[in-house]
Amino acid sequence: EYEIIALLSKEMNVESLCTYMRVSRSGYYKWVKRKGILNRYQTNRLWLIEEIKETYVKHKIWGYKHRAAYIRNKTNRYFSDLLCHKCCKLLGIRSKARIKRHKAGKEHEIYPNLLHDFDASRPFEKVCTDTTILIHKSGKYDWNLYIDLFDNTIIAYDIRRSNYGLSPINHYNAAKNFLDEKEKRGYMNLDTIVHSDQGAIYTSRGFNSLFNHTIKRSMSRIATPTDNPIVESLNGWIKDELKYDYDFYHSDKPLEIIKKYVAYFNNERLAYSLKYKTPIQYRTELGFR
């Protein structure tokens, strides 16, 4: 407003302009008096810009936080890291440190994707495995699952304190439980496609040495969750049900909650993909164990 008044004051009365613009006349004249004089914030910013220029001559690899800390220690004057960042940006100053560039991982060719479709004609024909992280009040848990694509049964699992999906014991126990269940139900001599992502454990020789010749390993392409949509979708539903129906986060016995949920999932939960039948009901009606 003040700049407009100053522009029009050569032809019109200042008092009338101030009234029209709804500002005080005294405020306008104070602005005129201060015009061209830097305020405290502008002065501090100009001072900091000069300090940044001086440090940049000798230390080009410093980031703005390091630079700000150095100037504060040197001058005993306080200013925020954010102000230093803004000044560096204004000056076009960026750290000259070497930027680490990581090459994208290469797809493993050891196990190609064998799941060209997700329909199975019997149990243990096509099985998907994955690890999902569950949030509990005491910390995170890794839950490694084996799901049968024939009836969406949770065949086997292992749950323990989270190592962000990289626990060898978690994967080993889940795989062992899967093989035990396959033998127990009488499918040990039949071929099974076991599909997973290309995680570090899933591609390791130690993990894959657990399986015999009846296990045909299959893997999704890198960063392609659509290669394993059944498990990706179920993970979402499972997490929501554990959160809202079982209050997993606040439970005092999280492992017991998981055990109860698996029993519910396999024996009581109606599935749309199974024509609103439970997994055990679906396969039993078709004559499978």
Summary of the structure (lengths in Angstrom):
residues: 289
radius of gyration: 33.0
end to end distance: 83.0
largest distance: 101.0
contacts: 770
relative contact order: 0.09
helix: 46%
strand: 14%
